[in-house]
């Protein structure tokens, strides 16, 4: 999670196309689906939706699938 006291100018911010590319060339429709079904973290700035890449990184890590057949150590 990004610290609340971090300035907006200190964050790596992108739009929906940028975050789709950042997530491995998924479609913008996939980003919309993640937002509605999986709590993907948008950042609203007025009427514009942007994405903080630090929050996206944390979301991706938390939602990573474990390889099948792996054992927890």
N, C-alpha and C positions, 0 to 999 in steps of 0.2 A: 504494500500500500504506500502511496506517495504521502509524505508528511504534509499536513494541512498548512503549515507555515511556509511551504515552498512556493515561490512566486510563479505565476503563470509563465513568465519569460524564461524560467529555469527548466521548464519541462520540455521534453521532446513530444511535439504535438503534430498530428497529421489528420488528413480527412479520410473518408471511407475508402476511396481508391488506394490511398497510401497504406492504410492499415491492412487492406486485403492483400496487397503485394508483400507487406512486411510479414504477414502470417503464412507465407508460402504460396503466393499466387492463387489464393482462393478467390471466389467471385464476390462481388459486392452483395449479391443476394445471400450468400453464405454469412456474411457479416450481419446483415439484417436478421437472419434466422437466429444467429447466436445472441443478438441483442434481445430478441423477443422471447426466446426459449431458454437461454442459458445465462442470463445476467451478464452479458458482455459489457464492459465498462465504458459507456459513452461519456463525453464531457460536453455539456451544453454551454455554448457561449452565445448568449442572446438566442436567436432563432437558428443558429448554426450548430451542427453536431460535429465535434472533433473527437479524437482519441488520443489519450496520453499513452505513449509507448511504454512507459514504466509500468502503468497499470495493466496494459495489454500483456506485457511480459509476465507479470504476476498471475494474471488470469490463465494464460496459456500453461504455465507451470502447474497451477492448481488443477487444471482440467486435462492434464496429460494422461493418456491411457497407458496402463502398464502392459508390457509385452506379455502375451499369453505364455504360460509355462514358467514364468519367472517366480522365484521364491523370495520372500522378504527375509532379510538377514537380521 
